[in-house]
Amino acid sequence: LHFVERGPGGEVSKGRAPDLLSSVRLPLLLASALALLTLLAYLPVLGNGFILLDDGLYVTGNAWVRKGITLDGLTRMWTANVANNWHPLTMLSHMLDCELFGLAPAGHHLTSLLLHLANVVLLFEVLRRMTGAVWPSSAAAALFAVHPLHVESVAWVSERKDVLSACFWILAMGCYALYVRRPSRGCYLAVAAAMLLGLMAKPMVVTLPFVLLLLDIWPLQRLRFEPGWGRRLARLAREKLPLFALSAAAILVTLRYQTTSI
């Protein structure tokens, strides 16, 4: 494919047109490679069973979870204290697994693996869109995919809460980047909704508003350390007050559940 360009004197020159699909092909290839890397690294978890540590609390010894999706379970999950935590969305995911796979551990591990795979690809796409740097974003996502700290999260059924909350954390970052680019109430509500769902999976998402402030510095560049940066920082912090309120509510609920017997 060639294009024709006329110079100031009317002369004609030919050149090769830029490949318009290259900007799509490379990210797609890298996302596929990241998915394959994650599968190769974690596929052995499908041969794992349940273990004694906490799996009984969440799945094998939990009577209302083992029944799958039931009205009783959908009611209990909102107030249940499981392992001294409030995480109804996590409990819903375990009930859904029991509905689909019963107590066959391979199915439960498959769900965790697929969630982690989705997180890896999603993280790559969010970082790529925020920074415009394809290769560094893929490197960061690859490190996230196979980092030893994630082995427990993927290979242990009881750590479903970690891969599930990470999914909504990354979604919240992506929605926030979209909000910064095109500010609207809808985008902000999407950030808050993703954060709320993440908190319902695991309360560690309470730190998300602080991470968004860091993203304001880089790569979103909403805050530069120049004259008046303090006022700018205060404005950006006020912008996130609803998110800080969600964090405060989650902290209070977690403290209540942590001081209550299982």
N, C-alpha and C positions, 0 to 999 in steps of 0.2 A: 504494500500500500504506500503510495507516494503522494506528496502534496506539491503544489506549484506555488511559488512565491515570486512576485514581481518586485524588483528593486526600484529605487527612486528614479532611475533612468528608463524604466520600462523593461529592463532585461528580465529574463525568466530564469529562475533557478529551481532545481529539483532537490528534494530531500526526503528522507524517510519520516513518515508521520509517527508520532509517538504511539506506542501500543496502549490503547485506552483500556485494555483488559488487564494490563500488568498490575495495576493498583488493586485489582480484585483477585487475580490469580495468586499472587504471592501470599497475601494474608490467608487465603483459603488453603493453600498448600501447607503453610505453617500451622494453621489451626488443625489440619488433618494430622500433621506430624506430631503435634502435641497430644492429640487424642490417642494416637497409636502408642506414643511413649508412655502415657498413663496406663493404658490397657496392659502393655507388656510388663510394666513395673508391678502392677497390682492384681493381675489376673489370678495369681495363686491364692488370693484370699477367698476365692469361691470354694476352695476345698477346706476352709476352716469351719470349725463348729462354734457353738456357744461356749462361753467360759463361765466360771463361777463368779467372777468379780463383776457385779452389777447387772449382768445379763438377766439374772433372775428377777431383779427389781424392775427392769424395763420390759422384759419380754417373757421369758420362760416360766417365771414364777408369778407373773402378774395376771390374775384371773380375768380382769376386764379387758386387758390388751390382747390376751390369747384368743378371745372370742372374735376378734376382727372388728369391723365397723358395726357397732350397735348403738342404739339410742342411749343405753346406759354408759357406754364408753365415751360417746360424744358429749355427754353431760359431765362425766367425771373428770375428763381431761382438763377442764377449765379451773378446777380447784385442787386437783390431785397433787400431793406432795410426794414426788418420786426422787429418792436419793437427795432429799433436802433441797429440791429445786422446783421452780415453777416454769415449765416449758411445754405448754399444751400442743404446740405445733409439732414438737418432737414426738410426743406421745401419739399424736394423730398419724404420723408417718409409721410408727411401729404397729399401730392398729391396722393400717392399710397393708403393711407387709404380711401380717398374720392373716388378713382377709385373702390376700393373693397367694401366699406361699405356705400358710400354716406355720408349723414350727420347723420347716426345712431350712437350715441355716444358710444354705447357698443363696436363696432368694433374698434374705436380709442383707447378706454381704454384697450381693449384686446391686441393690439399691444404693448402698453407701458408695460403691465404686462408681456407679453412673453419676451420682451427685458430685463426686470429686472430679470426674472427667468433665462434667458440665462447668464446674467452677474454674478449671484450668483454662478451657477455651474462652469462657466468659471474661476471665481476668485478662487474657491476652487481648481480646477485642476492646475492653474498656481502657486498658493502658495504651493501646495503639491509637484509639480515638482521642485520648487526652493529650498524648505527647506527639503524635505523628511519627514516632520512631518505631518502625516495624520490627527490626532485628532486636534491639534492646528489650522491647516488649515481649517478644517471643522468648528471649533468654530468661527474663524475670518469671514468665509463666512456666517455663520448663523447670526452673529451680523450685517454684511453688509446687509443681506436679510431683517431683521425686524427693523433696526434702525429707530427711528422716523423721522430722517432727510430725509429719502427716501420716506416717505409717499407722500409728495408734488410731488416728481418726478414721481411717479407711478400714482397717483390719479388725476393729473391735466394734461389735454391734452397738454397744452402749454409748459409743462416741458418735452416734448418728447426729446428735445435737451439734457437733462441731462442723461437719460438712454441710449440714442444713443451714446453720446460721451464717456460714461463710458465703453460701449462695446468695442470701439476701443482703449481706454486707456488700458484696461486689455489685449486685444490682443497684443498691443505694448509691454507690460511687458513680456508676454509669448514669443514673438519673440525675445526680448532682451535676455532673459534667454537662449534661444536656440543659439543665436549668441555668447554669452559668452562661452557656452559649445563647440560649433563648429563654430568658426569665419569664416565667408564667406561674400562676397559682397551681395549675395542673401538674407541672414538673415538680414543684416543691412538695405537693401532696404525694406524688409518686415516691420522692425521697423518704418522706415521713412514713408512708405505708410500708416500704421495703425495710426500713429500720424497725418498725413495730413488729413485722413478721419475723425479723431476725431475733429480736428480743424474746419473742414467743418460742424461739427454738433454743436459744442459749443467751443468758444475760451478759455475756462478754461483749455484746454489741454496744454496751453503754459508752464505750470509748469512741464510737464512730464520729460524733460531732467534733471532737478534737482532731481526728484524722482529716476531716473535711477542711478544717482551718489550715492544716498543713498543706493540703492540696491547693488551697487558695494562694499559698506562697509559690509552690511548684507542683505540678506543671501549669496550673491554670493562671498563674501570674496576676491574681487579683490584688495582691498585696506586695508592694515593693518597699524596701527599707530606705525611704527618702523622706524629706520634710512632710510632716502630717501623717506619717504611717500609723501613729498611735490612734488617731481618730478613725482612720480607715479600719484598723483592727477592731476597734470597738463596734463599728458599724457591722462588720462581718460577723462578730460574735452575737450581736443583737439579732441578726438575721437568723441565727441558729437557735434562738431561745426555745422555740417549740420542740426542737430535737433534744436540747438539754433537759427540757421538762420530761420527755419520754425516758431519758436516761435516769433522771431522779426518781421517777415512779418505779422503774424497773429495779433500781437499787433498794428502794424501800420494800418492795415485794420480796426481793431475794433475801434481804436481812430477816424478814419475817419468817420465811420458809427455812432459812438456815438455823434459826433458833427453835424450830419445831421438830419434834421427833418424827422419824420416818413412818 
